Amino acid sequence: MQSSPTPTPRSLSLTPFCGDLRSKKLFMIDHLPTEPDHFYDPSGHCWCYHTQLPIGPDGSQAYPEVCTPSRGCYRSGLAQTPKPPVLG
């Protein structure tokens, strides 16, 4: 019987979407968002917590499909302290 690999602390802290991504619908769910539909209401409007705009601190758009761990300003939804925004 093969044992499952032990998750590393880094893999435990990653979430599918940045913890700073916001939308109106996000405030209506009672769990961590795991798919883009958890953000989208009929308006389709999302924004970044840091900039309060639909543009993130790195100058790129803020929406679920791009606010992922591959982005420089990403912060896990499970992180305890906010990551400072990337400026300039």
N, C-alpha and C positions, 0 to 999 in steps of 0.2 A: 504494500500500500504506500503510495507516494504522499508525502506530507505537503501541505500548502506552504508556499513561501511566506515567510514572516514579513508583514508590511513594515516598511521603514517609516520613521516619523515624517519624512517628507511626503511619502505617498498618502499618508493619513491626513495630511493637512491640505492637500489639493482638493478643490471642488471644481465642478465643471465650469462655473462662471465666477467672475470676480465678485468678491464680497462687497464692493463699492458700487456695483451696478444697481440702479433703482428703477422702479416703474410703479404706477398706481396699483397695478394688480399684485405686485410683490407684497404690498402691505395687507393683502386680503388672504394670503395663504399662511398656514401655520407650520410650515416645514421648509427646509432648505431647498431652493429651486434646483431641479435636476434636469430640466428640459426647457428649451426656449419658450414654450407655451406658458410656462409659469410666470413669465414676465409680460407677455403681450396681452393687452386688452384691445378693444376695437380701435383705439387711437394709434396703437403701435409705438407710442412714445416711451423711450427709456432715457435715462440720464446718469451721469457719474456723480457720486456723492461729493467728490472733492471739488469739481468744477461747477456743479449744479446746472450743467449743460449737456446736450446730447453729444458732446465731444469730451473725450477723456483728457487727462493731464499730458498725455503724449501727443495730442493734436489729432488723434484718429477718432472716428465715430464710436459711440458707446451703444452697443446693442449685444444681445446674448451670443450671437454667432462669432463675434470678434473679441469679446471680453473674456478671454480664456487664459490658461496658464502660459501660453506662448507669448503673451504680451508683456512688455517691460514694466508697466504700471499695475499689473495684476496683483491682487491681494486675495488670498483664500477666504472664503466665507467662514472658515473655521479659525482664522487667525485671531489671536487675542488682542493684539495691538495693531492699529492701522499703520500701513506702510506709507511713508511720506510720498506725496505725488512727485512725479518726474517733471521737472520744469525745463522749458527751453529745448 
